[in-house]
Amino acid sequence: MPTAMQIRGLGPITMSVADLAHSEAFATEVMGMRRVRTYQSDDAAPATVHVFAMGEGGPAAELHMRVEPHLPRARQGAGAVHHVAFRIPDADYGAWVDRFDRYRLPSSGPVDRYYFRSLYIREPGGILYEIATDGPGFDADEPKESLGERLALPPFLEPRRAAIERGLKPL
């Protein structure tokens, strides 16, 4: 696909929290983000939104926390986003494992997804965060030139290939 037609990034993550204090402390102290601004949303249900930046910041490196005190704690189910993922360099993975241990926070512990490694942790409002490495990458089992031309599965899902393929809708 020509570069001009490729998705080169996404905008910020927006999540709703009932209690800003605990979610903000998690974002800043545990995740290492910094608060950069606050604004009022202009939608049908206006709310105060607090913006936290990661790394160098910018739209693709921001987390917007929308404060909605009437909301129940986040939970999994129909209509819910399962988790939000944060990308890290491969070399930083061990430091994140150690960080969660140092804070004595319950996490998934190291998870090998074959194409990348992950750690999962819930922030105080119940939202599931994933810390995911860049590598080894989606070209671990097929050439970059043909990525997406067939259904590639990590080895741990191969035994379920037939069932997974039956559940797919043709494009």
Helices and strands as residue ranges (DSSP letters): G 3-5, E 13-17, H 20-25, I 26-30, E 34-40, E 48-53, G 59-61, E 62-67, E 84-88, G 90-92, H 93-102, E 111-112, E 116-122, E 128-136, G 144-146, G 155-160, H 161-166
